[in-house]
Amino acid sequence: MMIDLWNQLIGPFAEFAFMRRALVATLALSVSAAPLGVFLTLRRMSLLGDAISHAVLPGVAVAYMLAGLSLTAMATGGVISGMLAAGLAGLISRFTTLKEDASLAAIYLVALALGVTLLSRHGTQLDLLHILFGSALGVDESGLLLVAGVASVSLVALAALYRGLVLETFDPTFLAASGHKGWVWQQAFLMLVVINLVAGFQTLGTLMAVGLMMLPAVSARLWHETLSAQLINASAQAALASAAGLLLSYHLDTPSGPTIIGCAGALYALSLLVSPGGWMPRVLKRPHRVG
């Protein structure tokens, strides 16, 4: 019994280097991307992560056309494309009557269409699927170094920005009265979101990377009211979904990225049912009529 359990849960990671690399990469993303998702939900910008994850695709596609499957080139192109999309959405909302969420929706749809078109014309079907949906089990040493580097930088930057980011999220008026410019904190935060989404595109793909950022964050809000607890819970759920998704992908021979996001979705569904903010506790707290 114990031997079978070891072979099922630990054996793949102990035996295969590609499984260990995939696990380290997804765990690194879990501790860096999921806390950013918590701030996105608190700032009512949940769809921003999805919009930016699509907006990085044209930059990745152009870099692929120029340098092939160069991870450094595609990451650089993705960061530039994502920041341009976020900046353009801000300019549109400032100089027109459109709100930023509406302009972002328009930009990410155009960016997605452009990126897919470029990749379809200049790459193979396999390259297109790899960039759109990723392959956590195919992470090499350079990819692992990129993800680990981004996660390290993100954690240090988030710790440095934490106080200002919390003030800008909950009390922007006080932050402005203290002599700080709120847009500086927002742009720094958006940069962290972009680089994490770009780091995640190799393991989860440009379409799936946002899932590990947002699903655990949304789920964590159902469990806790305090910010610190939400940050820890989101990272823990993302890590659990990553490990479970990799194991299921290995044993069932399913795509690793969608399987990981599917596990995160299962944890979200469980949270909807049994968490303090979920359905069952609310039903049990309802007063029962007598007679």
N, C-alpha and C positions, 0 to 999 in steps of 0.2 A: 504493500500500500504506500509506504513512505517512498520507496524507490520509484513507483509510478508517478507519485506527486512531484518528486524531484525532476524526473524526466520531462514532465509536462510543463512545469513552471520555471525551473532553473536551468535544466539541461540545455535548451537552445542558446541561452546567453553564455553558459559556461563553455559550450562546444564551438560556437561559431563567432568569429571576430566581427562579421558584418552585423550580427545581432547586437553585439556589445556597442558598436559604433552607433547604431540606430537608437539604442536605449539612451546612451549618453547625450546624443543630439536632441532627442525629444524631451528628455528631462531638463536639459539646459533651456530649451524653449519654454517649458512649463513654468520655470521659476522666473523667467524674464517677461514673457508675453502675457501670461494670465493676470498678473497685477495691473498691467496697463489696461487690460479689459475691464477690470473693476473700476478704474478711473473713468473709462469711456462710458460705462453704464451710469455712474454717478453724475456725470456731466451731460447725460441724455444725448450722447453721441454714439450710441451703439452701432448705428449703421455706418458710421464713418470708417470703422475698421474694414468693413466689407467693401466699401467704395474704394478705399486706398489699395486693398489687396488686388482689386481688379485694375486699378490705375497703374500699378507697377508693370503690368504686362507689356505695354508698348516698349518701354525701356529695355526690358529683358529681351524682347523680340529683336530690337535694333542691335543690341549687343551681340545676340546670337548670330545675326546676319554678318556682323563685322568680324567677330572673333570665334565663332563656333561655340561649342559647349564649354566655354571658359567661365568658371564659377565667379572669378573676380570681376570679369567684364560684365556678366549678367547681373551680379549684385550691384555694381556701380550704376548700370543703366536703370535698374529697378528703383534704386534710391532717388536718382535724379527725376525719373518719371513720376514717382509717388509724391515727391515734394512739389513738383511743378503742378500736379493736379490739385493738391491741397491749397497751394498758393493761388492758383487760378480760380478755384471755387471761392476763396476769400475775396478776391478782387471783384468777381461777378456780384457777390452779395453786397459789396460796399458801393458799387457804382450802378446797380440796377435794383429793381424792386424784388428780385428773387431772393429767397432765404438761402443760407449756405447749404442746407440739406438738399434743397431742390437742385441747386447748381451742381452739387457733388453727384447726385443721382444721374444727371445728364452726362457729366464728364466721365463717370466710370463706365456707363454703357457704351459711349463712343470709344473709350480707351480699350474696353474689352473686345469690341468688334474689330478695332484696328490691330490690336495685338494678335488675335486669332488669325486674321487675314494675313498678316505678315509672316507668321509662323507657318501657316498652311502653304504659302507660296514658296517659301525659302527653306523649309525643313521637311523632315519625314513625319509620318503619322506618329511614329514612336516618340520623336522629339517633342511633338505637340502634346501628347499625353503625359510625357515626363514633366514638362514645364507646368502644365495645367494642374496635374494631380500629384506630382512628386513621386518619390520612391524612398521612403525612410530606410528600407533595407539596402538601398544602393548608395548610402552616404559613404564617401571615401574620406581619407585623412584630411584633405584640404577643406572639404565641406564641414567636417567635424570641427576643425580649427575656426572656420568662419562662424559657425553657430555658437561655439564656446566663447569666442571673442566678443560677439555681439551681446550674448547673455551677460558676460562679465561687465562690459561697458554699460549696459542698460541698468544693471543692478546698482552700480556705483553712481550713475547719473540720477537714477530715481531716488536714491538716498540723499543726494545733494539737492535735488529739486523738491523733495517731499514736502517740506513746510510751505514753500511758496505755492506748490501745486494744490495742496489741501486748501489753502486760503483762496486761491483763484477759483477752486471748485465750489466751495461752500460760502465764501464771503468776498466776492470780487470788489465790493465797495470798500471794505476795510483795507484790502491789498492796495487799491488805488490811493486811498488816503494815506497809506504808509510811504508813498512815493515810488511804488513799484509799478511797472507797466505790465498789465495782464497779458498783452499779446506776446511778450517775451516768453513767459511761462508756457503759453499755449503752443507757440512755435517749437519750443524745445521739446514739449511733450509729443507733438506731432512727429518730430524727427525720430523720437524713440519708437513710436508706433510704426513708422515707415521701415526703419532698419530691422525691426523684429519681424515684420511681414516679409521683408526681402530675405532675411535669414531662414525663414520657414519655408520659402518656396521650393527649395531643393528636397526637403524631407516630406512636406505635405502638399506642395504645389501652390500656385498662385490662387487657385479657387478654394483650397482647403485650409490654408495657413491661418485664416482668420478664425476658424472654428476652435482651435486650441486657445485662442485669445479671448473669445467671447462666451462660448458655452459654459466653461467653468466659472467665469465671472458672474454671469447671470444666475447660475445655480447657487453660487456662494451667497448672493443677496437673500436667498430664501432661508438660509441657515443662520445668518448673523446680522446684527444691526450695526456693530462697530466696524470701522474701516480696517483696523489691523487684523481682526478675525476674518474678514472677507478676503483680504490679501492672502493670508495663510491658507484658507480653505480653497480658494481658487487655484493656487499653485499645487496643493495636494491633490485636488480632483484632476487637474491636468496631468500630473505625474502618474496617477493611477490609470487614467484613460490611455496614456502613452504606453505604459507597460502591458496593460491588458490588450490593447489594440495590436501591439507587435506580436504578442503570443498568439492571438487569434489569427492574425495574418499569416504567421508561420505555419500553424497547424492546419488551417482551412484553405491555405493558398489563395487568399484574397488580397486586393491592393492595400498596402499598408496605410497610406494616408486616409482614405475614406473609412477604413476599419477603426483607426484611432479616433476620428471624429464621431463615428458611430458609437463608440464606447463613451465618449464625452456626452453624446446625446442621451445615452441610456442612464448615465448618472444624473443628468438634468431631469429626465422623466421621473427617476426615483425621488429626486428632491421635490418635484412638484407634488408627489404623493405624501411623503412622510416627514419632510422638513418642518420646522416650526412655522414657516410662512406658507406651507403647502396645504393641500386639500384635506387630508385626514385630520390633522390637529384642529383645523377650523371647524370641521363637521362635529368633532367630539366636544368642542367647547360650546356648541349651540345648546341653549337651555331646552330641556325636554318638557313637553306639556304633560301635565298630570290630569287624568280624568277626561 
